[in-house]
Amino acid sequence: MRGWPSKPVPDQPAGDDKPSLHRLQSWMQAVVTHPAGVGRALADDATRKQVDITADQVETAVTRSNQLTALERLDIYNRSYHARLLDCFRAEYPCLLHACGEQLFTHFVADYLHHHPPASYTLNRLSERFPNHLATTRPRAEAGEDEESWPDFLIDLATLERTFADVYDGPGEEENPPLAADQINALSAEKLAEARLTPAASLRLLAYRFPVADYFTAVRAGQDPALPTASPGHLALHRTNWRVRMLPLSPEGYHFLQALSEGETVAAASRAARQAGANAEFTPNLAKASLLTLAQRGMFRELTLP
Protein backbone atom coordinates (compact mmCIF):
# COMPACT_ATOMS: atom_id res chain seq x y z
CA MET A 1 0.00 0.00 0.00
CA ARG A 2 1.46 3.36 -1.05
CA GLY A 3 1.03 6.53 0.92
CA TRP A 4 -1.24 7.16 3.86
CA PRO A 5 -4.84 5.95 3.92
CA SER A 6 -7.61 8.42 4.56
CA LYS A 7 -8.21 9.38 8.17
CA PRO A 8 -10.18 6.59 9.84
CA VAL A 9 -13.68 7.27 11.10
CA PRO A 10 -14.54 5.24 14.20
CA ASP A 11 -17.48 2.91 13.83
CA GLN A 12 -20.58 3.64 15.84
CA PRO A 13 -20.89 1.60 19.02
CA ALA A 14 -23.39 -1.21 18.71
CA GLY A 15 -26.87 -0.10 19.56
CA ASP A 16 -26.05 3.62 19.35
CA ASP A 17 -28.13 5.30 16.61
CA LYS A 18 -26.61 8.73 17.17
CA PRO A 19 -24.46 9.73 14.12
CA SER A 20 -20.80 10.57 14.68
CA LEU A 21 -19.67 14.18 14.41
CA HIS A 22 -17.82 13.34 11.18
CA ARG A 23 -20.95 11.88 9.56
CA LEU A 24 -23.10 14.75 10.78
CA GLN A 25 -20.67 17.30 9.35
CA SER A 26 -20.60 15.48 5.98
CA TRP A 27 -24.40 15.35 5.95
CA MET A 28 -24.65 19.07 6.78
CA GLN A 29 -22.23 19.94 3.97
CA ALA A 30 -24.15 17.81 1.47
CA VAL A 31 -27.44 19.48 2.42
CA VAL A 32 -26.10 23.05 2.43
CA THR A 33 -24.26 22.73 -0.89
CA HIS A 34 -26.83 20.71 -2.86
CA PRO A 35 -27.64 22.59 -6.10
CA ALA A 36 -31.31 21.55 -6.13
CA GLY A 37 -32.12 22.72 -2.60
CA VAL A 38 -32.62 21.19 0.82
CA GLY A 39 -35.64 19.05 -0.09
CA ARG A 40 -33.82 17.26 -2.89
CA ALA A 41 -30.69 16.96 -0.76
CA LEU A 42 -32.52 15.13 2.00
CA ALA A 43 -33.97 12.67 -0.52
CA ASP A 44 -30.65 11.88 -2.24
CA ASP A 45 -29.06 8.53 -1.54
CA ALA A 46 -25.61 10.12 -1.14
CA THR A 47 -26.92 12.39 1.62
CA ARG A 48 -28.82 9.63 3.40
CA LYS A 49 -25.70 7.47 3.50
CA GLN A 50 -24.26 10.07 5.89
CA VAL A 51 -27.33 10.47 8.08
CA ASP A 52 -30.48 8.58 7.14
CA ILE A 53 -33.24 10.99 8.04
CA THR A 54 -36.17 12.32 6.02
CA ALA A 55 -37.45 15.87 5.81
CA ASP A 56 -39.94 15.34 8.64
CA GLN A 57 -37.17 13.90 10.84
CA VAL A 58 -34.60 16.62 10.24
CA GLU A 59 -35.12 18.22 13.65
CA THR A 60 -33.44 15.19 15.23
CA ALA A 61 -30.21 16.57 13.74
CA VAL A 62 -30.82 20.33 13.54
CA THR A 63 -32.80 22.22 16.15
CA ARG A 64 -35.41 24.80 15.30
CA SER A 65 -35.23 28.38 16.52
CA ASN A 66 -37.95 30.47 18.08
CA GLN A 67 -39.06 31.65 14.63
CA LEU A 68 -37.77 29.13 12.08
CA THR A 69 -38.07 25.39 11.59
CA ALA A 70 -34.97 23.28 11.06
CA LEU A 71 -35.76 23.03 7.34
CA GLU A 72 -36.08 26.80 7.06
CA ARG A 73 -32.76 27.30 8.82
CA LEU A 74 -31.03 24.83 6.49
CA ASP A 75 -32.65 26.50 3.50
CA ILE A 76 -31.14 29.86 4.48
CA TYR A 77 -27.67 28.31 4.49
CA ASN A 78 -28.31 26.55 1.18
CA ARG A 79 -29.52 29.69 -0.59
CA SER A 80 -26.75 31.81 0.93
CA TYR A 81 -24.09 29.35 -0.17
CA HIS A 82 -25.19 29.45 -3.79
CA ALA A 83 -25.70 33.23 -3.67
CA ARG A 84 -22.04 33.62 -2.63
CA LEU A 85 -20.91 31.42 -5.51
CA LEU A 86 -22.99 33.48 -7.92
CA ASP A 87 -21.39 36.64 -6.50
CA CYS A 88 -17.96 35.17 -7.31
CA PHE A 89 -19.00 34.72 -10.94
CA ARG A 90 -20.43 38.24 -11.10
CA ALA A 91 -17.11 39.62 -9.88
CA GLU A 92 -15.03 37.56 -12.30
CA TYR A 93 -17.26 37.93 -15.38
CA PRO A 94 -18.73 41.46 -15.26
CA CYS A 95 -18.56 41.83 -19.05
CA LEU A 96 -20.35 38.53 -19.66
CA LEU A 97 -22.98 39.57 -17.12
CA HIS A 98 -23.42 42.85 -19.00
CA ALA A 99 -23.80 41.02 -22.31
CA CYS A 100 -26.19 38.31 -21.03
CA GLY A 101 -28.29 40.13 -18.52
CA GLU A 102 -28.95 38.82 -14.99
CA GLN A 103 -31.41 36.04 -15.86
CA LEU A 104 -29.39 34.32 -18.59
CA PHE A 105 -26.13 34.78 -16.68
CA THR A 106 -27.62 33.14 -13.57
CA HIS A 107 -28.89 30.27 -15.72
CA PHE A 108 -25.40 29.69 -17.17
CA VAL A 109 -23.77 29.75 -13.72
CA ALA A 110 -26.36 27.42 -12.16
CA ASP A 111 -25.94 24.92 -14.99
CA TYR A 112 -22.16 25.07 -14.68
CA LEU A 113 -22.23 24.55 -10.89
CA HIS A 114 -24.59 21.61 -11.33
CA HIS A 115 -22.04 19.87 -13.58
CA HIS A 116 -18.89 21.24 -11.89
CA PRO A 117 -19.49 21.82 -8.17
CA PRO A 118 -16.64 23.43 -6.20
CA ALA A 119 -13.85 20.91 -5.65
CA SER A 120 -10.96 23.06 -4.43
CA TYR A 121 -10.04 24.85 -1.23
CA THR A 122 -9.75 28.13 -3.19
CA LEU A 123 -12.49 29.97 -5.06
CA ASN A 124 -9.86 31.10 -7.58
CA ARG A 125 -10.39 27.76 -9.34
CA LEU A 126 -14.18 27.83 -9.13
CA SER A 127 -14.79 28.98 -12.72
CA GLU A 128 -11.67 27.63 -14.45
CA ARG A 129 -13.80 25.33 -16.66
CA PHE A 130 -16.64 27.80 -17.21
CA PRO A 131 -15.68 28.96 -20.74
CA ASN A 132 -15.18 25.35 -21.83
CA HIS A 133 -18.56 24.42 -20.31
CA LEU A 134 -20.23 27.17 -22.34
CA ALA A 135 -18.50 25.86 -25.47
CA THR A 136 -19.45 22.21 -24.94
CA THR A 137 -23.08 23.04 -24.13
CA ARG A 138 -23.44 25.54 -26.98
CA PRO A 139 -26.80 25.09 -28.77
CA ARG A 140 -26.50 23.79 -32.32
CA ALA A 141 -28.83 24.52 -35.21
CA GLU A 142 -31.21 21.87 -36.48
CA ALA A 143 -30.68 20.45 -39.95
CA GLY A 144 -31.47 23.06 -42.59
CA GLU A 145 -31.33 25.98 -40.14
CA ASP A 146 -28.68 28.68 -39.94
CA GLU A 147 -26.63 28.55 -36.77
CA GLU A 148 -26.80 31.65 -34.60
CA SER A 149 -23.46 33.26 -33.88
CA TRP A 150 -24.21 35.05 -30.59
CA PRO A 151 -23.20 32.02 -28.46
CA ASP A 152 -19.70 32.25 -29.97
CA PHE A 153 -19.44 35.87 -28.82
CA LEU A 154 -20.36 34.88 -25.25
CA ILE A 155 -17.85 32.01 -25.28
CA ASP A 156 -15.07 34.27 -26.59
CA LEU A 157 -15.91 36.91 -24.00
CA ALA A 158 -15.93 34.41 -21.12
CA THR A 159 -12.61 33.02 -22.33
CA LEU A 160 -11.05 36.50 -22.34
CA GLU A 161 -12.33 37.32 -18.85
CA ARG A 162 -11.08 34.03 -17.40
CA THR A 163 -7.70 34.44 -19.14
CA PHE A 164 -7.41 38.00 -17.83
CA ALA A 165 -8.00 36.73 -14.27
CA ASP A 166 -5.46 33.93 -14.73
CA VAL A 167 -2.81 36.35 -15.98
CA TYR A 168 -3.46 38.75 -13.11
CA ASP A 169 -3.35 36.06 -10.40
CA GLY A 170 -0.67 33.86 -11.97
CA PRO A 171 3.12 34.10 -12.14
CA GLY A 172 4.61 37.33 -13.43
CA GLU A 173 7.92 39.05 -14.03
CA GLU A 174 7.74 41.75 -11.38
CA GLU A 175 10.87 40.52 -9.58
CA ASN A 176 12.76 39.46 -12.71
CA PRO A 177 13.59 42.01 -15.42
CA PRO A 178 12.43 40.96 -18.90
CA LEU A 179 14.76 40.40 -21.82
CA ALA A 180 16.24 43.69 -22.99
CA ALA A 181 15.52 44.62 -26.59
CA ASP A 182 19.22 45.49 -26.96
CA GLN A 183 20.08 41.78 -26.77
CA ILE A 184 17.98 41.17 -29.86
CA ASN A 185 19.15 44.24 -31.68
CA ALA A 186 22.81 43.24 -31.20
CA LEU A 187 22.37 40.06 -33.25
CA SER A 188 22.57 39.81 -37.02
CA ALA A 189 19.49 38.50 -38.83
CA GLU A 190 21.32 35.23 -39.53
CA LYS A 191 22.33 34.72 -35.91
CA LEU A 192 18.91 35.72 -34.64
CA ALA A 193 17.28 33.10 -36.88
CA GLU A 194 18.96 30.37 -34.78
CA ALA A 195 17.83 31.83 -31.45
CA ARG A 196 15.06 30.65 -29.17
CA LEU A 197 13.18 33.03 -26.91
CA THR A 198 11.57 32.07 -23.62
CA PRO A 199 8.23 33.89 -23.22
CA ALA A 200 7.23 35.76 -20.09
CA ALA A 201 5.59 33.46 -17.54
CA SER A 202 2.36 35.46 -17.73
CA LEU A 203 2.04 35.45 -21.54
CA ARG A 204 -1.22 34.07 -22.93
CA LEU A 205 -2.37 34.06 -26.55
CA LEU A 206 -5.99 34.13 -27.71
CA ALA A 207 -7.67 33.74 -31.08
CA TYR A 208 -11.25 35.02 -31.14
CA ARG A 209 -14.20 35.23 -33.52
CA PHE A 210 -15.61 38.50 -32.16
CA PRO A 211 -13.82 41.73 -31.14
CA VAL A 212 -14.19 40.92 -27.45
CA ALA A 213 -11.20 42.99 -26.35
CA ASP A 214 -12.95 46.22 -27.36
CA TYR A 215 -16.18 45.13 -25.68
CA PHE A 216 -14.26 44.09 -22.55
CA THR A 217 -12.46 47.42 -22.34
CA ALA A 218 -15.65 49.43 -22.87
CA VAL A 219 -17.67 47.61 -20.18
CA ARG A 220 -14.86 47.87 -17.64
CA ALA A 221 -14.69 51.60 -18.36
CA GLY A 222 -18.37 51.93 -17.37
CA GLN A 223 -19.73 52.20 -20.91
CA ASP A 224 -22.71 50.38 -22.42
CA PRO A 225 -21.47 48.97 -25.74
CA ALA A 226 -23.75 47.21 -28.20
CA LEU A 227 -23.13 43.56 -28.98
CA PRO A 228 -20.52 43.49 -31.76
CA THR A 229 -20.68 41.71 -35.09
CA ALA A 230 -18.26 38.91 -35.92
CA SER A 231 -14.72 40.01 -36.69
CA PRO A 232 -11.95 37.49 -36.01
CA GLY A 233 -8.71 38.58 -34.41
CA HIS A 234 -5.83 37.66 -32.15
CA LEU A 235 -4.62 38.92 -28.80
CA ALA A 236 -1.65 38.62 -26.44
CA LEU A 237 -2.06 39.17 -22.70
CA HIS A 238 0.75 39.51 -20.19
CA ARG A 239 1.44 41.24 -16.87
CA THR A 240 3.99 43.88 -16.03
CA ASN A 241 4.16 45.82 -12.75
CA TRP A 242 1.01 44.03 -11.58
CA ARG A 243 -0.97 45.36 -14.53
CA VAL A 244 -2.44 43.10 -17.22
CA ARG A 245 -1.80 44.43 -20.71
CA MET A 246 -3.52 43.36 -23.93
CA LEU A 247 -1.88 43.64 -27.33
CA PRO A 248 -3.81 43.03 -30.58
CA LEU A 249 -1.84 40.83 -32.98
CA SER A 250 -1.94 40.27 -36.72
CA PRO A 251 -2.46 36.65 -37.85
CA GLU A 252 1.25 36.48 -38.69
CA GLY A 253 2.23 37.95 -35.32
CA TYR A 254 -0.02 35.52 -33.46
CA HIS A 255 1.41 32.41 -35.14
CA PHE A 256 4.95 33.79 -34.88
CA LEU A 257 4.60 34.33 -31.13
CA GLN A 258 2.78 31.03 -30.66
CA ALA A 259 5.60 29.10 -32.35
CA LEU A 260 8.20 30.91 -30.23
CA SER A 261 6.20 30.03 -27.10
CA GLU A 262 6.33 26.37 -28.12
CA GLY A 263 10.13 26.48 -28.26
CA GLU A 264 10.71 26.95 -31.99
CA THR A 265 13.64 28.93 -33.32
CA VAL A 266 13.04 32.37 -34.80
CA ALA A 267 13.51 30.90 -38.29
CA ALA A 268 10.91 28.17 -37.69
CA ALA A 269 8.51 30.66 -36.12
CA SER A 270 8.90 32.90 -39.16
CA ARG A 271 7.96 29.99 -41.44
CA ALA A 272 4.88 29.32 -39.30
CA ALA A 273 3.90 32.98 -39.63
CA ARG A 274 4.26 32.89 -43.41
CA GLN A 275 2.25 29.68 -43.73
CA ALA A 276 -0.60 30.76 -41.45
CA GLY A 277 -0.89 34.45 -42.30
CA ALA A 278 -1.74 36.53 -45.30
CA ASN A 279 1.70 38.15 -45.28
CA ALA A 280 3.97 35.92 -47.40
CA GLU A 281 6.83 38.39 -46.93
CA PHE A 282 7.51 37.74 -43.25
CA THR A 283 11.23 38.34 -43.85
CA PRO A 284 14.08 38.05 -41.32
CA ASN A 285 14.13 41.84 -41.00
CA LEU A 286 10.39 41.91 -40.32
CA ALA A 287 10.80 39.10 -37.79
CA LYS A 288 13.53 41.09 -36.02
CA ALA A 289 11.37 44.22 -35.96
CA SER A 290 8.50 42.21 -34.47
CA LEU A 291 10.76 40.73 -31.80
CA LEU A 292 12.04 44.17 -30.84
CA THR A 293 8.49 45.46 -30.43
CA LEU A 294 7.48 42.43 -28.33
CA ALA A 295 10.64 42.64 -26.20
CA GLN A 296 10.04 46.33 -25.50
CA ARG A 297 6.66 45.30 -24.09
CA GLY A 298 8.34 42.79 -21.76
CA MET A 299 7.07 39.61 -23.40
CA PHE A 300 10.29 37.57 -23.20
CA ARG A 301 12.42 36.33 -20.32
CA GLU A 302 15.57 35.21 -22.07
CA LEU A 303 17.23 34.49 -25.40
CA THR A 304 19.33 31.40 -26.03
CA LEU A 305 21.65 30.56 -28.94
CA PRO A 306 22.87 27.14 -30.07
SEGU-935550 format. One line per field, with one value per residue (C-alpha): x, y, z; residue number from 1; residue in one letter. Coordinates in nm, 2 decimals, always signed. Layout:
N
X = c(X_...)
Y = c(Y_...)
Z = c(Z_...)
k = c(NUM_...)
r = c(A_...)
//
This chain:
306
X = c(+0.00_+0.15_+0.10_-0.12_-0.48_-0.76_-0.82_-1.02_-1.37_-1.45_-1.75_-2.06_-2.09_-2.34_-2.69_-2.61_-2.81_-2.66_-2.45_-2.08_-1.97_-1.78_-2.09_-2.31_-2.07_-2.06_-2.44_-2.46_-2.22_-2.42_-2.74_-2.61_-2.43_-2.68_-2.76_-3.13_-3.21_-3.26_-3.56_-3.38_-3.07_-3.25_-3.40_-3.07_-2.91_-2.56_-2.69_-2.88_-2.57_-2.43_-2.73_-3.05_-3.32_-3.62_-3.74_-3.99_-3.72_-3.46_-3.51_-3.34_-3.02_-3.08_-3.28_-3.54_-3.52_-3.80_-3.91_-3.78_-3.81_-3.50_-3.58_-3.61_-3.28_-3.10_-3.27_-3.11_-2.77_-2.83_-2.95_-2.68_-2.41_-2.52_-2.57_-2.20_-2.09_-2.30_-2.14_-1.80_-1.90_-2.04_-1.71_-1.50_-1.73_-1.87_-1.86_-2.03_-2.30_-2.34_-2.38_-2.62_-2.83_-2.89_-3.14_-2.94_-2.61_-2.76_-2.89_-2.54_-2.38_-2.64_-2.59_-2.22_-2.22_-2.46_-2.20_-1.89_-1.95_-1.66_-1.38_-1.10_-1.00_-0.98_-1.25_-0.99_-1.04_-1.42_-1.48_-1.17_-1.38_-1.66_-1.57_-1.52_-1.86_-2.02_-1.85_-1.95_-2.31_-2.34_-2.68_-2.65_-2.88_-3.12_-3.07_-3.15_-3.13_-2.87_-2.66_-2.68_-2.35_-2.42_-2.32_-1.97_-1.94_-2.04_-1.78_-1.51_-1.59_-1.59_-1.26_-1.11_-1.23_-1.11_-0.77_-0.74_-0.80_-0.55_-0.28_-0.35_-0.33_-0.07_+0.31_+0.46_+0.79_+0.77_+1.09_+1.28_+1.36_+1.24_+1.48_+1.62_+1.55_+1.92_+2.01_+1.80_+1.92_+2.28_+2.24_+2.26_+1.95_+2.13_+2.23_+1.89_+1.73_+1.90_+1.78_+1.51_+1.32_+1.16_+0.82_+0.72_+0.56_+0.24_+0.20_-0.12_-0.24_-0.60_-0.77_-1.12_-1.42_-1.56_-1.38_-1.42_-1.12_-1.30_-1.62_-1.43_-1.25_-1.57_-1.77_-1.49_-1.47_-1.84_-1.97_-2.27_-2.15_-2.37_-2.31_-2.05_-2.07_-1.83_-1.47_-1.19_-0.87_-0.58_-0.46_-0.17_-0.21_+0.07_+0.14_+0.40_+0.42_+0.10_-0.10_-0.24_-0.18_-0.35_-0.19_-0.38_-0.18_-0.19_-0.25_+0.12_+0.22_+0.00_+0.14_+0.49_+0.46_+0.28_+0.56_+0.82_+0.62_+0.63_+1.01_+1.07_+1.36_+1.30_+1.35_+1.09_+0.85_+0.89_+0.80_+0.49_+0.39_+0.43_+0.22_-0.06_-0.09_-0.17_+0.17_+0.40_+0.68_+0.75_+1.12_+1.41_+1.41_+1.04_+1.08_+1.35_+1.14_+0.85_+1.08_+1.20_+0.85_+0.75_+1.06_+1.00_+0.67_+0.83_+0.71_+1.03_+1.24_+1.56_+1.72_+1.93_+2.17_+2.29)
Y = c(+0.00_+0.34_+0.65_+0.72_+0.60_+0.84_+0.94_+0.66_+0.73_+0.52_+0.29_+0.36_+0.16_-0.12_-0.01_+0.36_+0.53_+0.87_+0.97_+1.06_+1.42_+1.33_+1.19_+1.47_+1.73_+1.55_+1.54_+1.91_+1.99_+1.78_+1.95_+2.30_+2.27_+2.07_+2.26_+2.16_+2.27_+2.12_+1.91_+1.73_+1.70_+1.51_+1.27_+1.19_+0.85_+1.01_+1.24_+0.96_+0.75_+1.01_+1.05_+0.86_+1.10_+1.23_+1.59_+1.53_+1.39_+1.66_+1.82_+1.52_+1.66_+2.03_+2.22_+2.48_+2.84_+3.05_+3.17_+2.91_+2.54_+2.33_+2.30_+2.68_+2.73_+2.48_+2.65_+2.99_+2.83_+2.65_+2.97_+3.18_+2.93_+2.94_+3.32_+3.36_+3.14_+3.35_+3.66_+3.52_+3.47_+3.82_+3.96_+3.76_+3.79_+4.15_+4.18_+3.85_+3.96_+4.29_+4.10_+3.83_+4.01_+3.88_+3.60_+3.43_+3.48_+3.31_+3.03_+2.97_+2.98_+2.74_+2.49_+2.51_+2.45_+2.16_+1.99_+2.12_+2.18_+2.34_+2.09_+2.31_+2.49_+2.81_+3.00_+3.11_+2.78_+2.78_+2.90_+2.76_+2.53_+2.78_+2.90_+2.54_+2.44_+2.72_+2.59_+2.22_+2.30_+2.55_+2.51_+2.38_+2.45_+2.19_+2.05_+2.31_+2.60_+2.87_+2.85_+3.16_+3.33_+3.51_+3.20_+3.23_+3.59_+3.49_+3.20_+3.43_+3.69_+3.44_+3.30_+3.65_+3.73_+3.40_+3.44_+3.80_+3.67_+3.39_+3.64_+3.87_+3.61_+3.39_+3.41_+3.73_+3.90_+4.18_+4.05_+3.95_+4.20_+4.10_+4.04_+4.37_+4.46_+4.55_+4.18_+4.12_+4.42_+4.32_+4.01_+3.98_+3.85_+3.52_+3.47_+3.57_+3.31_+3.04_+3.18_+3.06_+3.30_+3.21_+3.39_+3.58_+3.35_+3.55_+3.54_+3.41_+3.41_+3.41_+3.37_+3.50_+3.52_+3.85_+4.17_+4.09_+4.30_+4.62_+4.51_+4.41_+4.74_+4.94_+4.76_+4.79_+5.16_+5.19_+5.22_+5.04_+4.90_+4.72_+4.36_+4.35_+4.17_+3.89_+4.00_+3.75_+3.86_+3.77_+3.89_+3.86_+3.92_+3.95_+4.12_+4.39_+4.58_+4.40_+4.54_+4.31_+4.44_+4.34_+4.36_+4.30_+4.08_+4.03_+3.67_+3.65_+3.79_+3.55_+3.24_+3.38_+3.43_+3.10_+2.91_+3.09_+3.00_+2.64_+2.65_+2.69_+2.89_+3.24_+3.09_+2.82_+3.07_+3.29_+3.00_+2.93_+3.30_+3.29_+2.97_+3.08_+3.44_+3.65_+3.81_+3.59_+3.84_+3.77_+3.83_+3.81_+4.18_+4.19_+3.91_+4.11_+4.42_+4.22_+4.07_+4.42_+4.55_+4.24_+4.26_+4.63_+4.53_+4.28_+3.96_+3.76_+3.63_+3.52_+3.45_+3.14_+3.06_+2.71)
Z = c(+0.00_-0.11_+0.09_+0.39_+0.39_+0.46_+0.82_+0.98_+1.11_+1.42_+1.38_+1.58_+1.90_+1.87_+1.96_+1.94_+1.66_+1.72_+1.41_+1.47_+1.44_+1.12_+0.96_+1.08_+0.93_+0.60_+0.60_+0.68_+0.40_+0.15_+0.24_+0.24_-0.09_-0.29_-0.61_-0.61_-0.26_+0.08_-0.01_-0.29_-0.08_+0.20_-0.05_-0.22_-0.15_-0.11_+0.16_+0.34_+0.35_+0.59_+0.81_+0.71_+0.80_+0.60_+0.58_+0.86_+1.08_+1.02_+1.37_+1.52_+1.37_+1.35_+1.62_+1.53_+1.65_+1.81_+1.46_+1.21_+1.16_+1.11_+0.73_+0.71_+0.88_+0.65_+0.35_+0.45_+0.45_+0.12_-0.06_+0.09_-0.02_-0.38_-0.37_-0.26_-0.55_-0.79_-0.65_-0.73_-1.09_-1.11_-0.99_-1.23_-1.54_-1.53_-1.91_-1.97_-1.71_-1.90_-2.23_-2.10_-1.85_-1.50_-1.59_-1.86_-1.67_-1.36_-1.57_-1.72_-1.37_-1.22_-1.50_-1.47_-1.09_-1.13_-1.36_-1.19_-0.82_-0.62_-0.56_-0.44_-0.12_-0.32_-0.51_-0.76_-0.93_-0.91_-1.27_-1.44_-1.67_-1.72_-2.07_-2.18_-2.03_-2.23_-2.55_-2.49_-2.41_-2.70_-2.88_-3.23_-3.52_-3.65_-4.00_-4.26_-4.01_-3.99_-3.68_-3.46_-3.39_-3.06_-2.85_-3.00_-2.88_-2.53_-2.53_-2.66_-2.40_-2.11_-2.23_-2.23_-1.89_-1.74_-1.91_-1.78_-1.43_-1.47_-1.60_-1.31_-1.04_-1.20_-1.21_-1.34_-1.40_-1.14_-0.96_-1.27_-1.54_-1.89_-2.18_-2.30_-2.66_-2.70_-2.68_-2.99_-3.17_-3.12_-3.33_-3.70_-3.88_-3.95_-3.59_-3.46_-3.69_-3.48_-3.14_-2.92_-2.69_-2.36_-2.32_-2.01_-1.75_-1.77_-2.15_-2.29_-2.66_-2.77_-3.11_-3.11_-3.35_-3.22_-3.11_-2.75_-2.63_-2.74_-2.57_-2.25_-2.23_-2.29_-2.02_-1.76_-1.84_-1.74_-2.09_-2.24_-2.57_-2.82_-2.90_-3.18_-3.51_-3.59_-3.67_-3.60_-3.44_-3.21_-2.88_-2.64_-2.27_-2.02_-1.69_-1.60_-1.28_-1.16_-1.45_-1.72_-2.07_-2.39_-2.73_-3.06_-3.30_-3.67_-3.79_-3.87_-3.53_-3.35_-3.51_-3.49_-3.11_-3.07_-3.23_-3.02_-2.71_-2.81_-2.83_-3.20_-3.33_-3.48_-3.83_-3.77_-3.61_-3.92_-4.14_-3.93_-3.96_-4.34_-4.37_-4.14_-4.23_-4.53_-4.53_-4.74_-4.69_-4.33_-4.39_-4.13_-4.10_-4.03_-3.78_-3.60_-3.60_-3.45_-3.18_-3.08_-3.04_-2.83_-2.62_-2.55_-2.41_-2.18_-2.34_-2.32_-2.03_-2.21_-2.54_-2.60_-2.89_-3.01)
k = c(1_2_3_4_5_6_7_8_9_10_11_12_13_14_15_16_17_18_19_20_21_22_23_24_25_26_27_28_29_30_31_32_33_34_35_36_37_38_39_40_41_42_43_44_45_46_47_48_49_50_51_52_53_54_55_56_57_58_59_60_61_62_63_64_65_66_67_68_69_70_71_72_73_74_75_76_77_78_79_80_81_82_83_84_85_86_87_88_89_90_91_92_93_94_95_96_97_98_99_100_101_102_103_104_105_106_107_108_109_110_111_112_113_114_115_116_117_118_119_120_121_122_123_124_125_126_127_128_129_130_131_132_133_134_135_136_137_138_139_140_141_142_143_144_145_146_147_148_149_150_151_152_153_154_155_156_157_158_159_160_161_162_163_164_165_166_167_168_169_170_171_172_173_174_175_176_177_178_179_180_181_182_183_184_185_186_187_188_189_190_191_192_193_194_195_196_197_198_199_200_201_202_203_204_205_206_207_208_209_210_211_212_213_214_215_216_217_218_219_220_221_222_223_224_225_226_227_228_229_230_231_232_233_234_235_236_237_238_239_240_241_242_243_244_245_246_247_248_249_250_251_252_253_254_255_256_257_258_259_260_261_262_263_264_265_266_267_268_269_270_271_272_273_274_275_276_277_278_279_280_281_282_283_284_285_286_287_288_289_290_291_292_293_294_295_296_297_298_299_300_301_302_303_304_305_306)
r = c(M_R_G_W_P_S_K_P_V_P_D_Q_P_A_G_D_D_K_P_S_L_H_R_L_Q_S_W_M_Q_A_V_V_T_H_P_A_G_V_G_R_A_L_A_D_D_A_T_R_K_Q_V_D_I_T_A_D_Q_V_E_T_A_V_T_R_S_N_Q_L_T_A_L_E_R_L_D_I_Y_N_R_S_Y_H_A_R_L_L_D_C_F_R_A_E_Y_P_C_L_L_H_A_C_G_E_Q_L_F_T_H_F_V_A_D_Y_L_H_H_H_P_P_A_S_Y_T_L_N_R_L_S_E_R_F_P_N_H_L_A_T_T_R_P_R_A_E_A_G_E_D_E_E_S_W_P_D_F_L_I_D_L_A_T_L_E_R_T_F_A_D_V_Y_D_G_P_G_E_E_E_N_P_P_L_A_A_D_Q_I_N_A_L_S_A_E_K_L_A_E_A_R_L_T_P_A_A_S_L_R_L_L_A_Y_R_F_P_V_A_D_Y_F_T_A_V_R_A_G_Q_D_P_A_L_P_T_A_S_P_G_H_L_A_L_H_R_T_N_W_R_V_R_M_L_P_L_S_P_E_G_Y_H_F_L_Q_A_L_S_E_G_E_T_V_A_A_A_S_R_A_A_R_Q_A_G_A_N_A_E_F_T_P_N_L_A_K_A_S_L_L_T_L_A_Q_R_G_M_F_R_E_L_T_L_P)
//
